[in-house]
Amino acid sequence: MQRIKSFEINHDVLVPGFYISREDGDVITYDLRTRRPNMGDYMSDAVMHSVEHMFATFARNSEYADSVVYFGPMGCQTGFYFLLRNTVTPQQAFELTKDILRKTIAHEGEVFGKSAKECGHFENLDISLAKEECKTYLAALEAQKDMTFAYPTR
């Protein structure tokens, strides 16, 4: 039987940061929370879509490519889920996330996959939106003090 460990989350006190959401066997789900939940400040579809294209591409081409399971937006529009095999430590995942944010900010050119051939809604991709979201989130991660990556309790 597969071991599943889920961590309690209180959306009333959750702030932008990098958290371990759950462990399913050898896969760790990271909560890349870019915005406070239920505060009226949500990512637009274009922001989520653009960051997803950039982040997923950089992750799948990183030194940890073989450990990347999934990256995608949360339905609540306040962050992303990043799933990695546990061959990558939480600290390495945190550093990888910051590295990908920096690479997105520095990227010259269009969003990866911005063509009808590569994306089902390519008109909804905007590199300036991705860069702005990544800058704001990177600042939150650079200020993060808790390196246990546990959800805040209050």
Phi and psi in radians as a Rosetta constraint file:
Dihedral C 1 N 2 CA 2 C 2 CIRCULARHARMONIC -1.330 0.35
Dihedral N 2 CA 2 C 2 N 3 CIRCULARHARMONIC 2.370 0.35
Dihedral C 2 N 3 CA 3 C 3 CIRCULARHARMONIC -1.392 0.35
Dihedral N 3 CA 3 C 3 N 4 CIRCULARHARMONIC 2.223 0.35
Dihedral C 3 N 4 CA 4 C 4 CIRCULARHARMONIC -2.161 0.35
Dihedral N 4 CA 4 C 4 N 5 CIRCULARHARMONIC 2.223 0.35
Dihedral C 4 N 5 CA 5 C 5 CIRCULARHARMONIC -2.244 0.35
Dihedral N 5 CA 5 C 5 N 6 CIRCULARHARMONIC 2.065 0.35
Dihedral C 5 N 6 CA 6 C 6 CIRCULARHARMONIC -1.967 0.35
Dihedral N 6 CA 6 C 6 N 7 CIRCULARHARMONIC 2.484 0.35
Dihedral C 6 N 7 CA 7 C 7 CIRCULARHARMONIC -1.826 0.35
Dihedral N 7 CA 7 C 7 N 8 CIRCULARHARMONIC 2.440 0.35
Dihedral C 7 N 8 CA 8 C 8 CIRCULARHARMONIC -1.217 0.35
Dihedral N 8 CA 8 C 8 N 9 CIRCULARHARMONIC 2.472 0.35
Dihedral C 8 N 9 CA 9 C 9 CIRCULARHARMONIC -2.294 0.35
Dihedral N 9 CA 9 C 9 N 10 CIRCULARHARMONIC 2.379 0.35
Dihedral C 9 N 10 CA 10 C 10 CIRCULARHARMONIC -2.010 0.35
Dihedral N 10 CA 10 C 10 N 11 CIRCULARHARMONIC 1.802 0.35
Dihedral C 10 N 11 CA 11 C 11 CIRCULARHARMONIC -1.136 0.35
Dihedral N 11 CA 11 C 11 N 12 CIRCULARHARMONIC -0.307 0.35
Dihedral C 11 N 12 CA 12 C 12 CIRCULARHARMONIC -1.207 0.35
Dihedral N 12 CA 12 C 12 N 13 CIRCULARHARMONIC -0.436 0.35
Dihedral C 12 N 13 CA 13 C 13 CIRCULARHARMONIC -2.046 0.35
Dihedral N 13 CA 13 C 13 N 14 CIRCULARHARMONIC 0.013 0.35
Dihedral C 13 N 14 CA 14 C 14 CIRCULARHARMONIC -1.240 0.35
Dihedral N 14 CA 14 C 14 N 15 CIRCULARHARMONIC 2.312 0.35
Dihedral C 14 N 15 CA 15 C 15 CIRCULARHARMONIC -2.134 0.35
Dihedral N 15 CA 15 C 15 N 16 CIRCULARHARMONIC 2.850 0.35
Dihedral C 15 N 16 CA 16 C 16 CIRCULARHARMONIC -0.949 0.35
Dihedral N 16 CA 16 C 16 N 17 CIRCULARHARMONIC 2.380 0.35
Dihedral C 16 N 17 CA 17 C 17 CIRCULARHARMONIC 3.017 0.35
Dihedral N 17 CA 17 C 17 N 18 CIRCULARHARMONIC -2.973 0.35
Dihedral C 17 N 18 CA 18 C 18 CIRCULARHARMONIC -2.076 0.35
Dihedral N 18 CA 18 C 18 N 19 CIRCULARHARMONIC 2.096 0.35
Dihedral C 18 N 19 CA 19 C 19 CIRCULARHARMONIC -2.318 0.35
Dihedral N 19 CA 19 C 19 N 20 CIRCULARHARMONIC 2.656 0.35
Dihedral C 19 N 20 CA 20 C 20 CIRCULARHARMONIC -1.538 0.35
Dihedral N 20 CA 20 C 20 N 21 CIRCULARHARMONIC 2.093 0.35
Dihedral C 20 N 21 CA 21 C 21 CIRCULARHARMONIC -1.598 0.35
Dihedral N 21 CA 21 C 21 N 22 CIRCULARHARMONIC -0.764 0.35
Dihedral C 21 N 22 CA 22 C 22 CIRCULARHARMONIC -2.870 0.35
Dihedral N 22 CA 22 C 22 N 23 CIRCULARHARMONIC 2.845 0.35
Dihedral C 22 N 23 CA 23 C 23 CIRCULARHARMONIC -2.220 0.35
Dihedral N 23 CA 23 C 23 N 24 CIRCULARHARMONIC 2.182 0.35
Dihedral C 23 N 24 CA 24 C 24 CIRCULARHARMONIC -2.137 0.35
Dihedral N 24 CA 24 C 24 N 25 CIRCULARHARMONIC 1.730 0.35
Dihedral C 24 N 25 CA 25 C 25 CIRCULARHARMONIC 1.040 0.35
Dihedral N 25 CA 25 C 25 N 26 CIRCULARHARMONIC -2.061 0.35
Dihedral C 25 N 26 CA 26 C 26 CIRCULARHARMONIC -1.704 0.35
Dihedral N 26 CA 26 C 26 N 27 CIRCULARHARMONIC 0.242 0.35
Dihedral C 26 N 27 CA 27 C 27 CIRCULARHARMONIC -1.987 0.35
Dihedral N 27 CA 27 C 27 N 28 CIRCULARHARMONIC 2.269 0.35
Dihedral C 27 N 28 CA 28 C 28 CIRCULARHARMONIC -1.875 0.35
Dihedral N 28 CA 28 C 28 N 29 CIRCULARHARMONIC 2.256 0.35
Dihedral C 28 N 29 CA 29 C 29 CIRCULARHARMONIC -1.706 0.35
Dihedral N 29 CA 29 C 29 N 30 CIRCULARHARMONIC 2.125 0.35
Dihedral C 29 N 30 CA 30 C 30 CIRCULARHARMONIC -1.758 0.35
Dihedral N 30 CA 30 C 30 N 31 CIRCULARHARMONIC 2.415 0.35
Dihedral C 30 N 31 CA 31 C 31 CIRCULARHARMONIC -1.718 0.35
Dihedral N 31 CA 31 C 31 N 32 CIRCULARHARMONIC 1.859 0.35
Dihedral C 31 N 32 CA 32 C 32 CIRCULARHARMONIC -1.673 0.35
Dihedral N 32 CA 32 C 32 N 33 CIRCULARHARMONIC 1.512 0.35
Dihedral C 32 N 33 CA 33 C 33 CIRCULARHARMONIC -1.510 0.35
Dihedral N 33 CA 33 C 33 N 34 CIRCULARHARMONIC 1.947 0.35
Dihedral C 33 N 34 CA 34 C 34 CIRCULARHARMONIC -1.633 0.35
Dihedral N 34 CA 34 C 34 N 35 CIRCULARHARMONIC -0.313 0.35
Dihedral C 34 N 35 CA 35 C 35 CIRCULARHARMONIC -2.520 0.35
Dihedral N 35 CA 35 C 35 N 36 CIRCULARHARMONIC 2.723 0.35
Dihedral C 35 N 36 CA 36 C 36 CIRCULARHARMONIC -1.254 0.35
Dihedral N 36 CA 36 C 36 N 37 CIRCULARHARMONIC 2.319 0.35
Dihedral C 36 N 37 CA 37 C 37 CIRCULARHARMONIC -1.185 0.35
Dihedral N 37 CA 37 C 37 N 38 CIRCULARHARMONIC 2.643 0.35
Dihedral C 37 N 38 CA 38 C 38 CIRCULARHARMONIC 1.001 0.35
Dihedral N 38 CA 38 C 38 N 39 CIRCULARHARMONIC 0.520 0.35
Dihedral C 38 N 39 CA 39 C 39 CIRCULARHARMONIC -1.967 0.35
Dihedral N 39 CA 39 C 39 N 40 CIRCULARHARMONIC 0.084 0.35
Dihedral C 39 N 40 CA 40 C 40 CIRCULARHARMONIC 1.494 0.35
Dihedral N 40 CA 40 C 40 N 41 CIRCULARHARMONIC -0.065 0.35
Dihedral C 40 N 41 CA 41 C 41 CIRCULARHARMONIC -1.854 0.35
Dihedral N 41 CA 41 C 41 N 42 CIRCULARHARMONIC 1.640 0.35
Dihedral C 41 N 42 CA 42 C 42 CIRCULARHARMONIC -2.017 0.35
Dihedral N 42 CA 42 C 42 N 43 CIRCULARHARMONIC 2.674 0.35
Dihedral C 42 N 43 CA 43 C 43 CIRCULARHARMONIC -1.243 0.35
Dihedral N 43 CA 43 C 43 N 44 CIRCULARHARMONIC 2.459 0.35
Dihedral C 43 N 44 CA 44 C 44 CIRCULARHARMONIC -1.307 0.35
Dihedral N 44 CA 44 C 44 N 45 CIRCULARHARMONIC 2.879 0.35
Dihedral C 44 N 45 CA 45 C 45 CIRCULARHARMONIC -1.005 0.35
Dihedral N 45 CA 45 C 45 N 46 CIRCULARHARMONIC -0.734 0.35
Dihedral C 45 N 46 CA 46 C 46 CIRCULARHARMONIC -1.123 0.35
Dihedral N 46 CA 46 C 46 N 47 CIRCULARHARMONIC -0.679 0.35
Dihedral C 46 N 47 CA 47 C 47 CIRCULARHARMONIC -1.118 0.35
Dihedral N 47 CA 47 C 47 N 48 CIRCULARHARMONIC -0.906 0.35
Dihedral C 47 N 48 CA 48 C 48 CIRCULARHARMONIC -1.018 0.35
Dihedral N 48 CA 48 C 48 N 49 CIRCULARHARMONIC -0.803 0.35
Dihedral C 48 N 49 CA 49 C 49 CIRCULARHARMONIC -1.106 0.35
Dihedral N 49 CA 49 C 49 N 50 CIRCULARHARMONIC -0.781 0.35
Dihedral C 49 N 50 CA 50 C 50 CIRCULARHARMONIC -1.177 0.35
Dihedral N 50 CA 50 C 50 N 51 CIRCULARHARMONIC -0.774 0.35
Dihedral C 50 N 51 CA 51 C 51 CIRCULARHARMONIC -1.127 0.35
Dihedral N 51 CA 51 C 51 N 52 CIRCULARHARMONIC -0.718 0.35
Dihedral C 51 N 52 CA 52 C 52 CIRCULARHARMONIC -1.029 0.35
Dihedral N 52 CA 52 C 52 N 53 CIRCULARHARMONIC -0.780 0.35
Dihedral C 52 N 53 CA 53 C 53 CIRCULARHARMONIC -1.079 0.35
Dihedral N 53 CA 53 C 53 N 54 CIRCULARHARMONIC -0.800 0.35
Dihedral C 53 N 54 CA 54 C 54 CIRCULARHARMONIC -1.197 0.35
Dihedral N 54 CA 54 C 54 N 55 CIRCULARHARMONIC -0.881 0.35
Dihedral C 54 N 55 CA 55 C 55 CIRCULARHARMONIC -1.124 0.35
Dihedral N 55 CA 55 C 55 N 56 CIRCULARHARMONIC -0.841 0.35
Dihedral C 55 N 56 CA 56 C 56 CIRCULARHARMONIC -1.068 0.35
Dihedral N 56 CA 56 C 56 N 57 CIRCULARHARMONIC -0.710 0.35
Dihedral C 56 N 57 CA 57 C 57 CIRCULARHARMONIC -1.148 0.35
Dihedral N 57 CA 57 C 57 N 58 CIRCULARHARMONIC -0.828 0.35
Dihedral C 57 N 58 CA 58 C 58 CIRCULARHARMONIC -1.086 0.35
Dihedral N 58 CA 58 C 58 N 59 CIRCULARHARMONIC -0.720 0.35
Dihedral C 58 N 59 CA 59 C 59 CIRCULARHARMONIC -1.105 0.35
Dihedral N 59 CA 59 C 59 N 60 CIRCULARHARMONIC -0.769 0.35
Dihedral C 59 N 60 CA 60 C 60 CIRCULARHARMONIC -1.261 0.35
Dihedral N 60 CA 60 C 60 N 61 CIRCULARHARMONIC -0.170 0.35
Dihedral C 60 N 61 CA 61 C 61 CIRCULARHARMONIC -2.000 0.35
Dihedral N 61 CA 61 C 61 N 62 CIRCULARHARMONIC 0.238 0.35
Dihedral C 61 N 62 CA 62 C 62 CIRCULARHARMONIC -1.519 0.35
Dihedral N 62 CA 62 C 62 N 63 CIRCULARHARMONIC 3.075 0.35
Dihedral C 62 N 63 CA 63 C 63 CIRCULARHARMONIC -1.130 0.35
Dihedral N 63 CA 63 C 63 N 64 CIRCULARHARMONIC -0.275 0.35
Dihedral C 63 N 64 CA 64 C 64 CIRCULARHARMONIC -1.803 0.35
Dihedral N 64 CA 64 C 64 N 65 CIRCULARHARMONIC 0.321 0.35
Dihedral C 64 N 65 CA 65 C 65 CIRCULARHARMONIC -0.878 0.35
Dihedral N 65 CA 65 C 65 N 66 CIRCULARHARMONIC -0.718 0.35
Dihedral C 65 N 66 CA 66 C 66 CIRCULARHARMONIC -1.200 0.35
Dihedral N 66 CA 66 C 66 N 67 CIRCULARHARMONIC -0.262 0.35
Dihedral C 66 N 67 CA 67 C 67 CIRCULARHARMONIC -1.757 0.35
Dihedral N 67 CA 67 C 67 N 68 CIRCULARHARMONIC -0.115 0.35
Dihedral C 67 N 68 CA 68 C 68 CIRCULARHARMONIC -1.334 0.35
Dihedral N 68 CA 68 C 68 N 69 CIRCULARHARMONIC 2.168 0.35
Dihedral C 68 N 69 CA 69 C 69 CIRCULARHARMONIC -1.773 0.35
Dihedral N 69 CA 69 C 69 N 70 CIRCULARHARMONIC -0.777 0.35
Dihedral C 69 N 70 CA 70 C 70 CIRCULARHARMONIC -2.902 0.35
Dihedral N 70 CA 70 C 70 N 71 CIRCULARHARMONIC 2.607 0.35
Dihedral C 70 N 71 CA 71 C 71 CIRCULARHARMONIC -2.490 0.35
Dihedral N 71 CA 71 C 71 N 72 CIRCULARHARMONIC 2.277 0.35
Dihedral C 71 N 72 CA 72 C 72 CIRCULARHARMONIC -2.942 0.35
Dihedral N 72 CA 72 C 72 N 73 CIRCULARHARMONIC 2.901 0.35
Dihedral C 72 N 73 CA 73 C 73 CIRCULARHARMONIC -1.331 0.35
Dihedral N 73 CA 73 C 73 N 74 CIRCULARHARMONIC 2.665 0.35
Dihedral C 73 N 74 CA 74 C 74 CIRCULARHARMONIC -1.397 0.35
Dihedral N 74 CA 74 C 74 N 75 CIRCULARHARMONIC 2.510 0.35
Dihedral C 74 N 75 CA 75 C 75 CIRCULARHARMONIC -1.060 0.35
Dihedral N 75 CA 75 C 75 N 76 CIRCULARHARMONIC -0.477 0.35
Dihedral C 75 N 76 CA 76 C 76 CIRCULARHARMONIC -1.358 0.35
Dihedral N 76 CA 76 C 76 N 77 CIRCULARHARMONIC -0.064 0.35
Dihedral C 76 N 77 CA 77 C 77 CIRCULARHARMONIC 1.137 0.35
Dihedral N 77 CA 77 C 77 N 78 CIRCULARHARMONIC 0.515 0.35
Dihedral C 77 N 78 CA 78 C 78 CIRCULARHARMONIC -2.091 0.35
Dihedral N 78 CA 78 C 78 N 79 CIRCULARHARMONIC 0.189 0.35
Dihedral C 78 N 79 CA 79 C 79 CIRCULARHARMONIC 2.944 0.35
Dihedral N 79 CA 79 C 79 N 80 CIRCULARHARMONIC -2.852 0.35
Dihedral C 79 N 80 CA 80 C 80 CIRCULARHARMONIC -2.394 0.35
Dihedral N 80 CA 80 C 80 N 81 CIRCULARHARMONIC 2.751 0.35
Dihedral C 80 N 81 CA 81 C 81 CIRCULARHARMONIC -1.882 0.35
Dihedral N 81 CA 81 C 81 N 82 CIRCULARHARMONIC 2.366 0.35
Dihedral C 81 N 82 CA 82 C 82 CIRCULARHARMONIC -2.207 0.35
Dihedral N 82 CA 82 C 82 N 83 CIRCULARHARMONIC 1.991 0.35
Dihedral C 82 N 83 CA 83 C 83 CIRCULARHARMONIC -1.863 0.35
Dihedral N 83 CA 83 C 83 N 84 CIRCULARHARMONIC 2.199 0.35
Dihedral C 83 N 84 CA 84 C 84 CIRCULARHARMONIC -2.318 0.35
Dihedral N 84 CA 84 C 84 N 85 CIRCULARHARMONIC 2.593 0.35
Dihedral C 84 N 85 CA 85 C 85 CIRCULARHARMONIC -1.157 0.35
Dihedral N 85 CA 85 C 85 N 86 CIRCULARHARMONIC 2.649 0.35
Dihedral C 85 N 86 CA 86 C 86 CIRCULARHARMONIC -1.304 0.35
Dihedral N 86 CA 86 C 86 N 87 CIRCULARHARMONIC 0.186 0.35
Dihedral C 86 N 87 CA 87 C 87 CIRCULARHARMONIC -1.276 0.35
Dihedral N 87 CA 87 C 87 N 88 CIRCULARHARMONIC -0.264 0.35
Dihedral C 87 N 88 CA 88 C 88 CIRCULARHARMONIC -1.784 0.35
Dihedral N 88 CA 88 C 88 N 89 CIRCULARHARMONIC 2.173 0.35
Dihedral C 88 N 89 CA 89 C 89 CIRCULARHARMONIC -1.278 0.35
Dihedral N 89 CA 89 C 89 N 90 CIRCULARHARMONIC 2.768 0.35
Dihedral C 89 N 90 CA 90 C 90 CIRCULARHARMONIC -0.985 0.35
Dihedral N 90 CA 90 C 90 N 91 CIRCULARHARMONIC -0.678 0.35
Dihedral C 90 N 91 CA 91 C 91 CIRCULARHARMONIC -1.126 0.35
Dihedral N 91 CA 91 C 91 N 92 CIRCULARHARMONIC -0.713 0.35
Dihedral C 91 N 92 CA 92 C 92 CIRCULARHARMONIC -1.138 0.35
Dihedral N 92 CA 92 C 92 N 93 CIRCULARHARMONIC -0.690 0.35
Dihedral C 92 N 93 CA 93 C 93 CIRCULARHARMONIC -1.110 0.35
Dihedral N 93 CA 93 C 93 N 94 CIRCULARHARMONIC -0.702 0.35
Dihedral C 93 N 94 CA 94 C 94 CIRCULARHARMONIC -1.102 0.35
Dihedral N 94 CA 94 C 94 N 95 CIRCULARHARMONIC -0.812 0.35
Dihedral C 94 N 95 CA 95 C 95 CIRCULARHARMONIC -1.166 0.35
Dihedral N 95 CA 95 C 95 N 96 CIRCULARHARMONIC -0.678 0.35
Dihedral C 95 N 96 CA 96 C 96 CIRCULARHARMONIC -1.060 0.35
Dihedral N 96 CA 96 C 96 N 97 CIRCULARHARMONIC -0.763 0.35
Dihedral C 96 N 97 CA 97 C 97 CIRCULARHARMONIC -1.036 0.35
Dihedral N 97 CA 97 C 97 N 98 CIRCULARHARMONIC -0.825 0.35
Dihedral C 97 N 98 CA 98 C 98 CIRCULARHARMONIC -1.107 0.35
Dihedral N 98 CA 98 C 98 N 99 CIRCULARHARMONIC -0.691 0.35
Dihedral C 98 N 99 CA 99 C 99 CIRCULARHARMONIC -1.089 0.35
Dihedral N 99 CA 99 C 99 N 100 CIRCULARHARMONIC -0.751 0.35
Dihedral C 99 N 100 CA 100 C 100 CIRCULARHARMONIC -1.143 0.35
Dihedral N 100 CA 100 C 100 N 101 CIRCULARHARMONIC -0.687 0.35
Dihedral C 100 N 101 CA 101 C 101 CIRCULARHARMONIC -1.075 0.35
Dihedral N 101 CA 101 C 101 N 102 CIRCULARHARMONIC -0.764 0.35
Dihedral C 101 N 102 CA 102 C 102 CIRCULARHARMONIC -1.094 0.35
Dihedral N 102 CA 102 C 102 N 103 CIRCULARHARMONIC -0.737 0.35
Dihedral C 102 N 103 CA 103 C 103 CIRCULARHARMONIC -1.128 0.35
Dihedral N 103 CA 103 C 103 N 104 CIRCULARHARMONIC -0.658 0.35
Dihedral C 103 N 104 CA 104 C 104 CIRCULARHARMONIC -1.142 0.35
Dihedral N 104 CA 104 C 104 N 105 CIRCULARHARMONIC -0.774 0.35
Dihedral C 104 N 105 CA 105 C 105 CIRCULARHARMONIC -1.056 0.35
Dihedral N 105 CA 105 C 105 N 106 CIRCULARHARMONIC -0.680 0.35
Dihedral C 105 N 106 CA 106 C 106 CIRCULARHARMONIC -1.467 0.35
Dihedral N 106 CA 106 C 106 N 107 CIRCULARHARMONIC -0.157 0.35
Dihedral C 106 N 107 CA 107 C 107 CIRCULARHARMONIC -1.056 0.35
Dihedral N 107 CA 107 C 107 N 108 CIRCULARHARMONIC 2.327 0.35
Dihedral C 107 N 108 CA 108 C 108 CIRCULARHARMONIC -1.845 0.35
Dihedral N 108 CA 108 C 108 N 109 CIRCULARHARMONIC 2.274 0.35
Dihedral C 108 N 109 CA 109 C 109 CIRCULARHARMONIC 1.967 0.35
Dihedral N 109 CA 109 C 109 N 110 CIRCULARHARMONIC -2.971 0.35
Dihedral C 109 N 110 CA 110 C 110 CIRCULARHARMONIC -1.340 0.35
Dihedral N 110 CA 110 C 110 N 111 CIRCULARHARMONIC 2.943 0.35
Dihedral C 110 N 111 CA 111 C 111 CIRCULARHARMONIC -1.080 0.35
Dihedral N 111 CA 111 C 111 N 112 CIRCULARHARMONIC 2.430 0.35
Dihedral C 111 N 112 CA 112 C 112 CIRCULARHARMONIC -0.992 0.35
Dihedral N 112 CA 112 C 112 N 113 CIRCULARHARMONIC 2.373 0.35
Dihedral C 112 N 113 CA 113 C 113 CIRCULARHARMONIC 1.366 0.35
Dihedral N 113 CA 113 C 113 N 114 CIRCULARHARMONIC 0.339 0.35
Dihedral C 113 N 114 CA 114 C 114 CIRCULARHARMONIC -1.466 0.35
Dihedral N 114 CA 114 C 114 N 115 CIRCULARHARMONIC 1.279 0.35
Dihedral C 114 N 115 CA 115 C 115 CIRCULARHARMONIC -2.723 0.35
Dihedral N 115 CA 115 C 115 N 116 CIRCULARHARMONIC 2.719 0.35
Dihedral C 115 N 116 CA 116 C 116 CIRCULARHARMONIC -1.073 0.35
Dihedral N 116 CA 116 C 116 N 117 CIRCULARHARMONIC -0.569 0.35
Dihedral C 116 N 117 CA 117 C 117 CIRCULARHARMONIC -1.153 0.35
Dihedral N 117 CA 117 C 117 N 118 CIRCULARHARMONIC -0.591 0.35
Dihedral C 117 N 118 CA 118 C 118 CIRCULARHARMONIC -1.783 0.35
Dihedral N 118 CA 118 C 118 N 119 CIRCULARHARMONIC -0.248 0.35
Dihedral C 118 N 119 CA 119 C 119 CIRCULARHARMONIC -2.553 0.35
Dihedral N 119 CA 119 C 119 N 120 CIRCULARHARMONIC 2.415 0.35
Dihedral C 119 N 120 CA 120 C 120 CIRCULARHARMONIC -1.333 0.35
Dihedral N 120 CA 120 C 120 N 121 CIRCULARHARMONIC -0.138 0.35
Dihedral C 120 N 121 CA 121 C 121 CIRCULARHARMONIC -2.601 0.35
Dihedral N 121 CA 121 C 121 N 122 CIRCULARHARMONIC 0.941 0.35
Dihedral C 121 N 122 CA 122 C 122 CIRCULARHARMONIC -1.096 0.35
Dihedral N 122 CA 122 C 122 N 123 CIRCULARHARMONIC -0.402 0.35
Dihedral C 122 N 123 CA 123 C 123 CIRCULARHARMONIC -1.192 0.35
Dihedral N 123 CA 123 C 123 N 124 CIRCULARHARMONIC -0.252 0.35
Dihedral C 123 N 124 CA 124 C 124 CIRCULARHARMONIC -1.656 0.35
Dihedral N 124 CA 124 C 124 N 125 CIRCULARHARMONIC 0.305 0.35
Dihedral C 124 N 125 CA 125 C 125 CIRCULARHARMONIC -1.866 0.35
Dihedral N 125 CA 125 C 125 N 126 CIRCULARHARMONIC 2.337 0.35
Dihedral C 125 N 126 CA 126 C 126 CIRCULARHARMONIC -2.556 0.35
Dihedral N 126 CA 126 C 126 N 127 CIRCULARHARMONIC 1.977 0.35
Dihedral C 126 N 127 CA 127 C 127 CIRCULARHARMONIC -1.112 0.35
Dihedral N 127 CA 127 C 127 N 128 CIRCULARHARMONIC -0.584 0.35
Dihedral C 127 N 128 CA 128 C 128 CIRCULARHARMONIC -1.150 0.35
Dihedral N 128 CA 128 C 128 N 129 CIRCULARHARMONIC -0.632 0.35
Dihedral C 128 N 129 CA 129 C 129 CIRCULARHARMONIC -1.176 0.35
Dihedral N 129 CA 129 C 129 N 130 CIRCULARHARMONIC -0.738 0.35
Dihedral C 129 N 130 CA 130 C 130 CIRCULARHARMONIC -1.083 0.35
Dihedral N 130 CA 130 C 130 N 131 CIRCULARHARMONIC -0.784 0.35
Dihedral C 130 N 131 CA 131 C 131 CIRCULARHARMONIC -1.094 0.35
Dihedral N 131 CA 131 C 131 N 132 CIRCULARHARMONIC -0.757 0.35
Dihedral C 131 N 132 CA 132 C 132 CIRCULARHARMONIC -1.106 0.35
Dihedral N 132 CA 132 C 132 N 133 CIRCULARHARMONIC -0.779 0.35
Dihedral C 132 N 133 CA 133 C 133 CIRCULARHARMONIC -1.101 0.35
Dihedral N 133 CA 133 C 133 N 134 CIRCULARHARMONIC -0.729 0.35
Dihedral C 133 N 134 CA 134 C 134 CIRCULARHARMONIC -1.175 0.35
Dihedral N 134 CA 134 C 134 N 135 CIRCULARHARMONIC -0.649 0.35
Dihedral C 134 N 135 CA 135 C 135 CIRCULARHARMONIC -1.080 0.35
Dihedral N 135 CA 135 C 135 N 136 CIRCULARHARMONIC -0.819 0.35
Dihedral C 135 N 136 CA 136 C 136 CIRCULARHARMONIC -1.119 0.35
Dihedral N 136 CA 136 C 136 N 137 CIRCULARHARMONIC -0.770 0.35
Dihedral C 136 N 137 CA 137 C 137 CIRCULARHARMONIC -1.207 0.35
Dihedral N 137 CA 137 C 137 N 138 CIRCULARHARMONIC -0.688 0.35
Dihedral C 137 N 138 CA 138 C 138 CIRCULARHARMONIC -1.040 0.35
Dihedral N 138 CA 138 C 138 N 139 CIRCULARHARMONIC -0.718 0.35
Dihedral C 138 N 139 CA 139 C 139 CIRCULARHARMONIC -1.059 0.35
Dihedral N 139 CA 139 C 139 N 140 CIRCULARHARMONIC -0.700 0.35
Dihedral C 139 N 140 CA 140 C 140 CIRCULARHARMONIC -1.128 0.35
Dihedral N 140 CA 140 C 140 N 141 CIRCULARHARMONIC -0.717 0.35
Dihedral C 140 N 141 CA 141 C 141 CIRCULARHARMONIC -1.217 0.35
Dihedral N 141 CA 141 C 141 N 142 CIRCULARHARMONIC -0.642 0.35
Dihedral C 141 N 142 CA 142 C 142 CIRCULARHARMONIC -1.172 0.35
Dihedral N 142 CA 142 C 142 N 143 CIRCULARHARMONIC -0.411 0.35
Dihedral C 142 N 143 CA 143 C 143 CIRCULARHARMONIC -1.589 0.35
Dihedral N 143 CA 143 C 143 N 144 CIRCULARHARMONIC -0.164 0.35
Dihedral C 143 N 144 CA 144 C 144 CIRCULARHARMONIC -1.161 0.35
Dihedral N 144 CA 144 C 144 N 145 CIRCULARHARMONIC 2.265 0.35
Dihedral C 144 N 145 CA 145 C 145 CIRCULARHARMONIC -1.758 0.35
Dihedral N 145 CA 145 C 145 N 146 CIRCULARHARMONIC -0.597 0.35
Dihedral C 145 N 146 CA 146 C 146 CIRCULARHARMONIC -1.391 0.35
Dihedral N 146 CA 146 C 146 N 147 CIRCULARHARMONIC 1.869 0.35
Dihedral C 146 N 147 CA 147 C 147 CIRCULARHARMONIC -1.660 0.35
Dihedral N 147 CA 147 C 147 N 148 CIRCULARHARMONIC 0.234 0.35
Dihedral C 147 N 148 CA 148 C 148 CIRCULARHARMONIC -1.510 0.35
Dihedral N 148 CA 148 C 148 N 149 CIRCULARHARMONIC -0.282 0.35
Dihedral C 148 N 149 CA 149 C 149 CIRCULARHARMONIC 1.090 0.35
Dihedral N 149 CA 149 C 149 N 150 CIRCULARHARMONIC 0.542 0.35
Dihedral C 149 N 150 CA 150 C 150 CIRCULARHARMONIC -1.510 0.35
Dihedral N 150 CA 150 C 150 N 151 CIRCULARHARMONIC 2.605 0.35
Dihedral C 150 N 151 CA 151 C 151 CIRCULARHARMONIC -1.142 0.35
Dihedral N 151 CA 151 C 151 N 152 CIRCULARHARMONIC 2.520 0.35
Dihedral C 151 N 152 CA 152 C 152 CIRCULARHARMONIC -1.176 0.35
Dihedral N 152 CA 152 C 152 N 153 CIRCULARHARMONIC 2.553 0.35
Dihedral C 152 N 153 CA 153 C 153 CIRCULARHARMONIC -1.770 0.35
Dihedral N 153 CA 153 C 153 N 154 CIRCULARHARMONIC -0.314 0.35
